[in-house]
């Protein structure tokens, strides 16, 4: 019997085109305790990404409920990345100046994590409200003086906030639009909270970079969608919103900051938005055949990495990794990596230290342990933070240590 294809999470069209199938993978941010590792009960779920031939939304199968991913033990705290905190600080200053924000304004961030962004507005005496579903990160924000609602955001949450008078001059949603299973309901919530002439900004990795730079390791269960302007614009318009400007960012391997407003708002459309539409059209994002051919390029990345591991093992060199990042877990598990290949991974997050990576089961150690292990090669898993990590770990040169990256091909970078 032929299996019924899943439906597009936005337009409900049957999904018959595969973009990339990464097989069964554990949850990328579910770091194991020693007890969990010993119990051997780790779960893996299909990680199959498809593209809709109607609206061109690239999306993973809805295999895992969101509350199983973003739970009370969710281990990602934004403030552990100094470069990301600086990025947030620059955003706060730029938005305050551009849109004239002040003590009478309200800034609402959805998926506000540990307050890494809103705290910069607080320092400028601008009222803020965070909305965050993971209790441990939300409590960290509250402790830092950032008012935070512990809730999943969507149309109902938006209506509740609006009904009590929380209407925003600026709304921010950084790297969360891809994380929601019901993207239509999620976007509808912004329509409820945003003031008539308010501004909403989304930041998300651009699908164009994922394809061109073979950034398949950004695919994991937390990321339900892989976003183009073409697809996002359709979701916005279906919910009474529209984009009016865009900035290109270097974050996360190449992201878009999309400025949005109500359909009837007075914000004029910028030339940068028109240019991006034309670029995506030239890349074929509005033609289903343009999405084919990605899987063989991903397989080539895996072959390059496995060949590197084999050569290093034959030479008697010891490899460790830096950055217990979700993208690294997708990469390591797709490549079948174990502790036979890489001895450990170092990470600054106290919430991760002492645990083990999902799937590969590499032990997570403090960066201070680098000097004790003295690896010959240090594989940088969060390649988007390469320069920051190389600066912090420059001392590995004292014993001839080298830095290695594996995307889009495995190479020594320093």
C-alpha positions in Angstrom: 0.0 0.0 0.0 1.4 3.4 -1.0 2.2 5.6 2.0 0.2 8.8 2.2 2.5 11.8 2.0 2.5 14.4 4.8 0.9 17.8 4.2 2.6 21.1 4.0 2.5 22.8 7.4 1.5 26.1 5.8 -0.7 25.5 2.7 -1.6 21.8 3.4 -0.5 20.6 0.0 0.7 16.9 -0.1 4.5 16.9 0.2 5.9 14.6 -2.6 9.4 16.1 -3.1 12.3 15.2 -0.8 14.9 17.8 -0.2 17.2 15.8 2.1 16.7 12.6 4.2 19.2 12.4 7.1 17.7 9.2 8.5 16.9 8.7 12.2 18.6 11.2 14.5 18.3 11.9 18.3 17.1 15.3 19.4 20.0 17.7 18.7 19.7 19.6 22.0 19.0 16.6 24.3 22.3 16.2 26.1 22.6 13.0 28.1 23.4 12.5 31.8 25.7 9.6 32.7 22.6 7.8 34.0 20.7 8.3 30.8 23.7 7.1 28.8 23.9 4.0 31.0 20.2 3.3 30.7 20.5 3.1 26.9 17.0 4.5 26.3 17.9 7.4 24.0 15.3 8.0 21.3 15.9 8.7 17.6 13.4 10.2 15.2 13.2 10.5 11.4 14.8 13.7 10.0 13.3 13.9 6.5 13.2 17.3 4.9 10.7 18.0 2.0 9.8 20.9 -0.2 6.3 22.0 -1.0 5.7 22.4 -4.8 2.9 24.9 -4.1 4.3 27.4 -1.6 8.0 26.2 -1.7 8.3 26.0 2.1 11.2 23.6 2.9 10.2 21.7 6.0 11.1 18.7 8.1 8.5 16.1 8.9 6.6 16.8 12.1 8.0 13.8 13.9 8.6 15.2 17.4 6.1 17.3 19.5 7.5 20.7 20.2 7.1 20.3 24.0 9.5 17.3 23.8 12.2 19.6 22.4 11.7 22.8 24.2 11.2 21.4 27.7 12.3 22.4 31.2 15.8 21.0 30.6 16.4 22.8 27.3 20.2 23.4 27.3 20.7 26.4 24.9 21.4 29.6 26.7 22.1 32.5 24.3 24.3 34.4 26.7 27.1 31.9 26.5 28.1 33.2 23.1 29.8 36.6 23.5 29.5 37.3 19.8 25.7 36.7 19.9 25.3 39.0 22.9 27.2 41.7 21.0 25.0 41.1 18.0 21.9 41.6 20.2 23.4 44.8 21.7 24.0 46.3 18.2 20.4 45.3 17.3 19.0 47.1 20.3 20.9 50.3 19.6 20.1 50.3 15.9 16.3 49.7 16.4 16.1 52.3 19.1 17.6 54.9 16.9 15.8 53.9 13.7 12.3 53.8 15.2 12.7 56.4 17.9 12.0 54.0 20.9 11.9 55.4 24.4 10.3 55.1 27.8 6.8 55.2 26.4 7.5 52.3 24.0 7.2 48.5 24.4 9.6 46.0 23.0 8.3 42.4 22.9 10.7 39.5 22.0 9.3 36.1 21.2 11.6 33.3 22.1 13.5 35.6 24.4 15.6 32.8 25.9 17.7 34.1 28.9 17.1 37.8 28.3 20.3 38.2 26.2 18.6 40.8 23.9 15.9 42.5 25.9 18.4 43.4 28.7 20.0 45.9 26.3 16.6 47.7 26.0 16.2 47.6 29.8 19.5 49.3 30.2 18.1 52.1 28.0 15.0 52.4 30.2 12.7 51.0 27.4 9.9 48.7 28.7 10.2 45.1 27.5 8.4 41.8 27.7 9.8 38.4 26.8 7.8 35.4 25.8 9.7 32.1 26.2 8.5 28.5 26.4 11.5 27.0 28.2 11.2 27.5 31.9 14.9 27.3 32.8 16.0 30.0 30.3 12.9 32.2 31.2 13.8 32.0 34.9 17.3 33.2 34.1 15.8 36.2 32.2 13.5 37.0 35.1 16.4 36.8 37.5 18.3 39.3 35.3 15.4 41.8 35.5 13.7 41.0 32.2 9.9 40.5 32.6 9.1 37.2 30.9 6.0 35.2 30.1 6.6 31.4 30.1 4.5 30.3 27.2 4.5 29.1 23.6 3.6 31.9 21.3 0.8 31.8 18.8 -2.5 33.5 17.9 -4.1 32.7 21.3 -1.1 33.9 23.3 -1.0 37.1 21.2 -4.7 37.7 21.9 -4.2 37.3 25.6 -1.3 39.7 25.6 -3.2 42.3 23.5 -6.3 42.0 25.7 -4.3 43.0 28.8 -2.8 46.0 27.0 0.6 44.6 25.8 0.8 46.2 22.4 4.2 46.5 20.9 6.1 49.2 19.1 8.8 46.7 18.2 8.6 42.9 18.2 11.7 40.7 17.7 11.8 37.1 16.9 15.4 35.9 16.3 16.0 32.4 15.0 12.6 31.1 16.1 10.4 31.3 12.9 12.1 28.1 11.8 11.4 26.4 15.2 7.6 26.4 15.1 5.5 23.5 13.8 2.5 25.6 13.0 4.1 28.6 11.3 0.7 30.1 10.3 -0.6 30.2 13.9 2.7 31.5 15.2 2.8 34.4 12.7 -0.9 35.2 13.5 0.2 36.0 17.1 2.3 38.9 15.9 -0.6 40.4 14.1 -2.5 40.6 17.5 0.3 42.2 19.5 1.9 44.6 17.0 0.6 48.2 17.1 -0.8 49.6 13.9 2.4 51.3 12.8 4.6 48.9 14.8 7.6 47.0 13.4 8.3 43.3 13.6 11.7 41.9 12.8 12.5 38.2 12.1 16.0 36.9 11.9 16.5 33.5 10.3 19.2 31.6 8.4 18.6 32.1 4.6 17.8 28.9 2.6 20.0 30.3 -0.2 23.1 30.0 2.1 22.1 26.5 3.3 22.0 25.3 -0.3 25.0 27.2 -1.8 27.3 26.4 1.2 25.9 22.9 1.9 25.0 23.9 5.5 23.0 20.7 6.1 24.1 20.5 9.7 21.7 23.4 10.4 19.0 20.7 9.8 17.6 19.2 13.1 14.3 18.4 14.7 14.1 21.8 16.4 14.1 23.4 12.9 10.8 22.6 11.4 11.3 25.0 8.4 14.2 26.2 6.2 13.3 29.6 5.1 13.3 31.7 1.9 11.8 35.2 1.5 9.4 33.6 -1.0 7.9 31.2 1.5 8.0 33.6 4.5 6.3 36.4 2.5 3.3 34.1 1.7 2.9 33.2 5.4 3.0 36.9 6.4 0.5 38.0 3.8 -1.9 35.2 4.8 -1.9 36.7 8.3 -2.3 40.4 7.4 1.4 41.3 7.5 4.0 42.2 4.9 7.8 42.7 4.7 9.0 46.2 3.9 12.8 45.9 4.3 15.6 43.4 4.7 19.2 43.3 5.9 21.7 40.5 5.2 23.6 39.3 8.3 26.6 37.1 8.7 25.1 35.3 11.7 24.4 31.6 11.5 26.2 31.2 8.2 24.2 34.0 6.5 20.9 35.2 7.8 18.2 37.6 6.8 16.7 40.3 9.1 13.3 40.9 7.7 11.4 44.0 8.7 7.6 43.5 8.7 4.5 45.5 9.5 0.7 45.4 9.1 -0.6 45.2 5.6 -2.0 48.7 5.8 1.0 50.3 7.6 2.7 53.3 6.1 6.2 51.7 6.0 7.4 51.9 2.4 9.0 48.9 0.6 12.8 49.2 0.3 14.9 48.4 -2.7 16.8 45.8 -0.8 13.6 43.7 -0.5 13.0 43.9 -4.2 16.6 42.9 -5.0 16.3 39.8 -2.7 13.1 38.7 -4.4 14.9 38.9 -7.8 17.9 37.0 -6.4 15.7 34.2 -5.1 13.9 34.1 -8.5 17.3 33.8 -10.2 18.2 30.9 -7.9 15.0 29.1 -8.9 13.2 29.2 -5.6 9.9 29.4 -7.4 10.6 26.2 -9.4 10.5 22.8 -7.8 13.3 21.3 -9.9 15.7 23.8 -8.5 15.6 22.0 -5.1 16.9 18.7 -6.5 20.5 17.7 -6.3 21.2 18.8 -2.7 21.6 15.3 -1.2 24.6 14.2 -3.3 26.5 17.3 -2.2 25.8 16.5 1.4 27.0 12.9 0.9 30.3 14.4 -0.5 30.8 16.4 2.7 30.4 13.2 4.8 32.9 11.4 2.6 35.4 14.2 3.0 35.1 14.1 6.8 35.3 10.3 7.1 38.4 10.3 4.9 40.0 12.9 7.2 39.2 10.9 10.3 40.7 7.8 8.8 43.9 9.6 7.8 44.3 11.2 11.3 43.8 7.9 13.0 46.3 6.2 10.8 48.8 9.0 11.6 48.2 8.5 15.4 46.8 12.0 15.9 44.1 12.7 18.5 41.1 14.7 17.6 38.8 16.7 20.0 35.9 19.0 19.1 34.9 22.4 20.3 31.3 23.5 20.7 28.5 21.1 21.8 26.2 22.8 19.3 23.0 21.3 17.8 24.5 21.7 14.3 27.5 19.7 15.4 25.2 16.9 16.6 23.5 16.6 13.2 26.9 16.5 11.5 28.5 14.0 13.8 25.5 11.6 13.8 25.1 11.8 10.0 28.8 10.9 9.7 28.5 8.0 12.2 31.1 9.6 14.5 31.8 8.0 17.9 34.4 8.3 20.7 36.6 6.1 18.7 37.0 9.0 16.3 36.8 12.1 18.6 37.8 11.9 22.3 35.7 14.7 23.7 34.0 18.0 23.0 34.6 21.2 24.9 31.9 23.8 25.7 31.6 26.8 27.9 28.0 26.1 28.9 27.8 24.9 32.5 24.4 23.3 31.6 26.1 21.0 29.1 29.4 20.2 30.9 29.4 16.7 32.4 26.9 15.4 30.0 27.2 13.6 26.7 26.3 14.5 23.1 23.2 12.8 21.8 23.9 10.0 19.4 27.7 10.2 19.3 28.0 10.1 23.1 31.1 12.3 23.2 31.8 13.6 26.8 31.3 17.3 27.2 34.1 19.0 29.1 35.0 22.5 30.2 37.3 24.5 27.8 39.8 24.4 30.6 40.3 20.7 29.9 41.8 21.5 26.5 45.2 22.0 28.1 44.9 18.7 29.9 44.0 16.6 26.8 46.2 18.6 24.4 44.5 17.4 21.2 46.4 17.4 17.9 43.4 18.7 16.1 40.4 20.7 17.4 37.3 20.3 15.2 35.2 23.5 15.4 31.6 22.3 15.2 29.7 25.6 15.4 31.5 27.0 12.3 29.5 30.2 12.5 31.6 31.0 15.7 34.9 29.9 14.1 36.8 33.2 14.6 35.6 33.6 18.2 36.6 30.0 19.1 40.0 30.3 17.4 40.7 33.4 19.3 39.9 31.8 22.6 41.7 28.6 21.9 44.8 30.1 20.1 47.1 28.5 22.8 46.7 25.0 21.2 49.5 26.2 18.9 51.8 25.8 21.9 51.9 22.1 21.3 51.3 22.1 17.5 47.6 21.8 17.7 45.5 22.7 14.6 42.0 24.0 14.0 39.7 22.0 11.6 36.4 22.8 10.1 34.2 20.3 8.2 31.7 22.4 6.2 31.4 22.5 3.2 34.6 20.3 3.2 37.0 19.2 5.9 40.1 21.3 6.1 42.7 22.7 8.5 42.0 26.4 9.1 44.8 27.3 11.5 
